[in-house]
Amino acid sequence: MDIEKYKIPQISVFIENKKGRFYNTTNAMREAGVNIRAMSLADTMDFGILRFVVDKPKEAYDALIESDFIVKKNDIMAIAIDDECGGLSKLLKVVSDLDLNVEYMYTFVNSLDKRAVMLFKFEDIDSAIQKLSDSNINLLDQEYFNRI
Amino acid sequence: MFWNSREEEMTRDDIEKLQLELLVRNIDYAYENIPFYRDRFDEKGIKAKDIKSLKDLQNIPFTTKDDFRNNYPFGLFATDMKKIVRIHASSGTTGKPTVVGYTKKDLETWSNLVARIAVAAGVTDNDIVHIAFGYGLFTGGFGLHYGLEKVGASVVPASSGNTKRQIMLMQDYGATVLVCTPSYALHIGETAQKLGIDVHKDLKLKIGLLGAEPWSNQMRKKIEERLGLKAYDNYGLSEVMGPGVAGECEAQDGMHIAEDNFIVEIINPETGIPVEDGEYGELVVTPLTKEALPIFRYRTRDITRIKKDRCLCGRTFARMDKPIGRTDDMLIIRGVNVFPSQIEEVLFSIEGISPHYQIILERDGALDKATILVEANANLFFDEMKKQRQFMDRINAELKSALGIEITAKLVEPYSIERSEGKAKRIIDKRKF
């Protein structure tokens, strides 16, 4: 199988907990014509990490760098589950049985196709893709984020 | 290369003989011409004829910044204003600035001393020198300017401000030597990078003559990397002359002090007693060849040490280390003495840390709280919180082991620490006692 196909580029941005910084990141992407598909904000006492999945990762990255943000690009996985009771639980049972280490995750619901999308950062993405695909989990590719 | 090879290779005996001779002459000269010193010498019973060895210098009281203030503006001048051809003044953040004057002969002496340190760093008459020190009352700009003209270099008196324009000038004129403060050198490097300028291809810089603020060897490395030059430190202060008191040779192992023009001592800042050779203490300078302002034992407040062993370059003059701090910028954090330069040394030894930092001191109840703001960059930012924490913990642990106190590092966004075109503002003390 093509492991690379299921690596979803994610943009992480360092922001200080200061007024207007979150807005500035989204504004930089707006100006670059980038549409944000999913995002999460992790915060500590001093700073936050904003994570984005977007339709145009390269443009988003360049626009943020251009605006002097500290940006990291890395790969995560996107998994579609049914948007119904027990859907996430079923998936996490598989993840747990496969002994995959999750760094963090976040989610969004796509109301158009009645599915929820789980975004995972696994410690070892290659093996996670292989194993989850072998377990018949529905993996999404970047195409999906360009489409919706 | 030597500018004055006869003087710069004097034997220790000859240096000390010359120093004693000039000192005795100066005591007479000051007694005759400066009422302040006449009163002081009379009070302590000091007479030139009683000075038999350099050790007797210790009987002469120190001169401090307060003495300059109390005699503001021209009270310490030994000549009348007719003979004074130049005035400079220190920045003096509190109270009146320190005013100094120069006769024609003093300016000649001064530019000769600056020529020496420039040549010691490898500057020749083929160089194009870009001076980004502020011109004006500050001695840095004019001091370096005339010294470098004396060497025969082509001097570009760019002065400070408008960094983009400075870079354009360096690029267009093909500057090979840069003169400014270390923190401004870094800022120039950073700005050049942002403008997409390749310092190795687009600029021709070879030598940086940097000074006027304390900086660490780690910072030197960063400057050298960013600007593609060799950075040399030099030392001076307006009260005793200006830049040119001491400067590094190509061995970059301490700054040679112009001992034929100055006597230096290292004292314990609390007791005023000279420390053992090689130990750290406050630098005290007695200029020997000044006509307008022959002062004695000026307390510089700079903490350094002196080595007298033979240098690779062949110069016999003693060398002083980069000052590790000033007696007045020494921080006392939870009772422990800390110099900002020690913090800098720790920070810069950690791979990837950017050279801009600021120390914030606050009071948390009865305790001091010290925080260091470090600008984030792609090397210091990890997408995973766990790795980020580990990295921050590592910085904190290294600070703790080097300084013995707890200081918390905090990442801030790039460019959020103010850039300075002169001396960098490293410490913000919000403590109220």
Interface residues (C-beta under 8 A of the other chain):
Chain A: Q10 S12 F14 I15 E16 K18 R21 A42 T44 D46 F47 I49 R51 D68 F69 I70 V71 K72 N74 E103 Y104 K121
Chain B: A376 N377 A378 L380 F381 F382 D383 E384 M385 K386 Q388 K410 L411 V412 E413 P414 Y415 S416
